[in-house]
Amino acid sequence: MILYPNAKINLGLNILSKRDDGFHNLISVFYPVYNYFDILEIIPAKKFLFTTSGLNIPGKTNLCENAYALMSSKYNVDPVHIHLHKNIPIGSGLGGGSSDASFVLKGINQLFNLNIDNNTLQNISLQIGADCPFFIQNKVKLVSGIGDVMKEIDLDLSEYEIRIINTGIHISTKDAFSEIVCDDANNSLQNLAFLPIEKWKESITNDFEKSLFNKYPKIKESKQKLYNSGAIYSSMTGTGSAVYGVFKKS
């Protein structure tokens, strides 16, 4: 079985408040980018094995391994060999790791005919990471809570081209949140689907840009480069460091 875990971009990202459990309440629109993806192969095996190629993946364990371990503990599935070819940069805000993990859950569900519904898969995926539930349905969503409350919205950018710049800077989520200033009055994203894209530049913001642009000028320069190239809207995605621009198709 071969799957293609895709990236996502954040159309706006506002941090509303810090919760008692240490997490943050946020609001964002998650938009899937289907043509930017990793490659994931899952096949039956005599014992569990996880291998990788492509971009280097740091750390001793991977979210794909965590995803299989969860499914194995809950549903007693047979061993598999998972091979991940990594294309989406790590620590870029494109959700690659979360996407990989969620696609493992979906792949195991399909491979072993477990017939687990999406709501259950989303709940399982939340144990791996806050962004993971989005990639179960993999559709445009208005996301709130810690990323676990999702509402499908009617927003279609198929008439536009999305260009992504990987700045090559690895930013940990923990570091990004350490300097964030919460603002629970910022709810402009509720009406994003009804707002002309030409108005986004003045209305839609990523709260992490303010602190991270000062720390990493290259990210700010990359965003401006996209505007200089004719982007209608440009932003850093997630907690960085990738930036994207939305262009009219020529």
C-alpha positions, 0 to 999 in steps of 0.5 A: 500500500502506497499513500501520499501524506500531503502538507497543509498551510495555515490561512491565518493563525491567531493564539487566543489564550493559554489553557490551564493544561499548558496548551493554547487555544487558537483559531486558524484555517487549515488548507491542504496542499495536495501536490506537496507530499511525502511518500508512505509505504505500508506492507505486512511483515513478520516483525515491525520495521520502520525505515526512511529515505529522503530528508533526514529525520532527527530523533529516536522515534518517529510519529509514524511509529507512534501511530502504529503502536497506538493502532497495535495496542487498540486493535491487535493488528499484525506487524508491518513494514513502514517506509517513509520517503520524506519530502516535506521539511521538518519544523517548517509549519507544513504539518508533514509529521502530523500528516505522516502519522495520520496517514499511517492510522488510515493506512492500517485501518484500510490494510486490515479492514478495521472499518474504524470511522473518521471520528474515532480515528481523529480521537486516536490521532489527537493522542499523537499531536494536535494537528493530526486530526485535520489530516484524517478527513484532509479537507479545508477546516476552520480549526479551534481549541488546541486544533481538535475542534474543526468545522468544514468551510467552503473555501476553494483556491483551485483557481490560484497557485500556491507557492511555498518557500522552505527557508531551511530554518528549523523552529520548534513549536515550543520555542515559537510559543515561548514568545507569543502574546495571546489575544482572545479578541482576534476572531477575523478568521470566522469570516475568511470564506466570505472575505475576498482574497484581495482583502486578506493582506490587511485582515488575516495574520499569523501571530507568530510572525511578529516575534519570529521575523525579528529573530529570523529575518530570512523568513520576513525576507522570503515573505516579501520576496513572494509579494514582490513576485506578485502574490495576492497574499503571503504568510508564514505557515504554522509556527514557521519557518516555511512561507507561502504565497497565493498567486493568480494562475497565469 
